Each structure stands twice: as C-alpha cells, then as structure tokens.
Amino acid sequence: MELSPSIIDKLEDIEAVDVVIGIQTKNVESTILHVLNVVYDGITRYLSSYRTLVVVSDGFSTDRTMELADIFDISPVKKIAIEQMGEPGKGNGMKTIIEIAHELNARAVGFVDGDLLSIKAEWIGELVRPVLYGRTDLVVPFYVRDKFDGLITNNFAYPFTMSYYGTDVRQPIGGEFCISRRLMGSLREHPLFPSDFGIDIFITSVAAAEDRRIREAMLGLKLHESTTKYVDPESSIVPMFRQVVRTMFDLAIYYTDKSKSMRSRDNDIAEVSDYFGPSPVPVKVDREKMFSTIVERYSGYGSVYRSVFPPRLFEHIGDFINGSAAMDAESWAECAWRMFAEYRKEKDVMLIDALRVIWFARFVSFYDECKDMDMLEAENRIKENARIFRDVMKKVLDSE
C-alpha cells in the first residue's frame, strides 16, 4: 500500500517524527473531539520531549467526523486528518497509519479508537513509553471488563492465542496498541495483513509467532459506544466473528512450524490475584434470545457438524439444542480445534460460519455457569477454561 498523493501532500511540512498516535474513526462525531482532546493532554504530559504526530484515519464517515477532526486545533502538537486508503475496514485504516509512520521513520506507533468514552491521558503514556524506552515491541491493553464483555475474547481469541503460541495475553483483541519500529516492519510487509476487524488479532498473533516482546498496559475501565451493541450481538458482535477467526486461523496455518516449538514450552497461565480495582460497567445479556438464535441457525450447518465431528460430539451438540446438555468448556474446545484442523485442509469459510453457532452456544453455557459469580470468580473460570482449551488442542492437533 503506497501513500496516496493527497496524504503525501499533507506530510510535506512534517519532518521525521518519533511517535505517531493514530486514531481510527467512522461516524464518531459525538466522541472524536473528546478523544482528540485527551490524546493531546496525554502527549503534552507524557511525550512532550518527543516529536509526535496525531493521525486521524477516517473510514469514510458520512457524518461530521472528518470536519470536526480537521478543524480541532491541538497546537503545538501536529495533527493531520485523512481519509484512509483502500476499502472501508479497520485494518485498512490502521495500515494507512502504519504507512505514514514508516514514511516519517517513527520509532513507535500507538493506536486508539475514535469512539472511546473512557480514554484517559495516562493511556498515552502507558501505551507508548514502554516501546520508546526499548522495553517491548508491542503493548496490548488490559481493561477491567464485565464478565460478559469480550464475547470473542474470553472463550476463543484468548484461549486460542495462549494455547497455539504459548503467550498468555489476556486481551489479544483489545483495540488499543503500541508497536515498535521493528514490529511495524514485520506487520507492513506481512502477506496476511487484514483489511478489517481481524487487525487486532493479527497484530498480537504476529508479535507472538515472531517472538517479539509483548507487554500489557493496565488501562482500567473501558467504555466506548459500541459496548451498547452487546445487547444485540446477533446484529453487531457476531458478524465480527468471521473476520477475526478467519484471520486467527489463517495466521495459525502460516505459523504452523513456529507454533510447534512455542507450544512445547508449555508456559503456564498466570493465576488470578485478588482484585481491588473499580467495578466494570455491567453488560446485559438476553439469554433466551441468544438460545433461540442458536436453534434457528443450527439446522443450516447440520451436515457440516456431522462430517467434521465424531458421533459423540455431534450428539452432544444435539443435546444442547434440545436443552438437555450444556456446551461445556471441553466440548467447545474440541469443536473449535477440530474445525480448525478441517479448515487447514480446505480453508472454507463455511466452517467458520458453522463454528460461530457453536461459539454462541458456548457463550450461553458460560453465561449459565457465571451469572451468579462475581468478577474474580468468573475470571478464574475463564483461566480454567483456557487450560482446558490448551489440553484439548494437544489431543486434537498432535493426533493428526
């Protein structure tokens, strides 16, 4: 991806910089000024001795996002607001920021979303300074989240990344990141760079697979406008599943040889310590609506399940649909790994769509397991389930 002439023109008066802070936006006119103001505050507090450029990379907004981002003055910090290159999609928006950072020879590139409500100035320091100080190649966020927040993270992205790469990154698709110049080089040249929602798991997976240093930043509570969409995941979060998981699976295939040596390390999963932080915003779950959706979608993939899963596992899924069994952690893990093993042969996205229904079933059972637990108890359950996910991986993949 080469920078467009219009972007090159905006960079003419900007010399080399140390840091680029990228803000991805799309129809966020209600939050962009707040995010810009907090980013400015963070730069002046924590990065005042560095040459920093703020880049607003907009994904073809139809509201006033670009207009507001363009006119908002954060002098003396430099800022440009540009329309991202390529097709609509978060990945292309971040790739645009990375190409600008490469052009300006930046040492660190931080990313924040433009719809954040809880962003604080301290986030900028926590994300960027460990990279500038040479302590890490990738900073990923650790947010305080409700036990039912992170639908894809808790039951899939986290245990998969931990199991396959031996890297215990609790929130591998957290949204906010900072990358080093070295990792930036690996990412921008990678043949599997995704155009959309797979970008977060792409960054974490590449860093893990290529043995880059990864560090978590404690950012506290996270609240953004898209959190409200969890009330109806079928129309919002679920469509994201295909993009995230396809990227996750494709990278796992790409790094098959490397992952074998990483899995052999058998790194343990960090224990959960006592928690004395703030309470997260509760996430509402319509359990009955979710279950109805699963039953409705299940029949469309029955032939896929029958061909991929052994009879006992196929029958267990049927028992869940009939309401006589739970989609327990071990059954879910076996479904996930067997579907991945099948995807390695065919790379058929229908397999991922079929798995999405089982993942949704796992979330319903997870809800049943944890609805009366406090946050710490639920987190311990997530860690326990991740260990099960890892153990099942060894049985399924090593038997091939």
Salt bridges, closest charged atoms under 4 A:
ASP18 OD1 - ARG51 NH2 3.07
ASP18 OD1 - ARG107 NE 3.59
ASP41 OD2 - ARG45 NH2 3.17
GLU67 OE2 - ARG64 NH2 3.16
GLU99 OE2 - LYS95 NZ 3.99
GLU99 OE1 - ARG188 NH2 2.83
ASP113 OD1 - LYS90 NZ 3.59
ASP115 OD2 - HIS224 ND1 3.44
GLU122 OE2 - ARG45 NH1 3.32
ASP137 OD2 - ARG182 NH2 2.70
ASP137 OD2 - ARG213 NE 3.50
ASP149 OD2 - ARG145 NE 3.40
ASP168 OD2 - LYS383 NZ 3.58
GLU176 OE1 - LYS222 NZ 2.99
GLU189 OE2 - ARG188 NH1 2.99
ASP200 OD2 - LYS90 NZ 3.26
ASP211 OD1 - ARG265 NH2 3.56
ASP232 OD1 - LYS289 NZ 3.31
GLU234 OE2 - ARG297 NH2 2.59
ASP266 OD1 - ARG390 NH1 4.00
ASP266 OD1 - LYS394 NZ 2.96
GLU271 OE2 - ARG387 NH2 3.26
GLU288 OE2 - ARG287 NH1 3.69
GLU296 OE2 - ARG297 NH1 3.18
ASP328 OD1 - HIS316 NE2 3.21
GLU334 OE2 - ARG312 NH2 2.68
GLU334 OE2 - ARG338 NE 2.74
GLU342 OE1 - LYS345 NZ 3.65
ASP353 OD2 - ARG242 NH2 2.47
ASP368 OD2 - ARG287 NH2 2.76
GLU369 OE2 - ARG362 NH1 2.81
GLU369 OE1 - ARG381 NH1 3.15
GLU379 OE2 - ARG170 NE 2.64
ASP398 OD1 - ARG263 NH2 3.94
GLU400 OE1 - ARG344 NH2 2.34
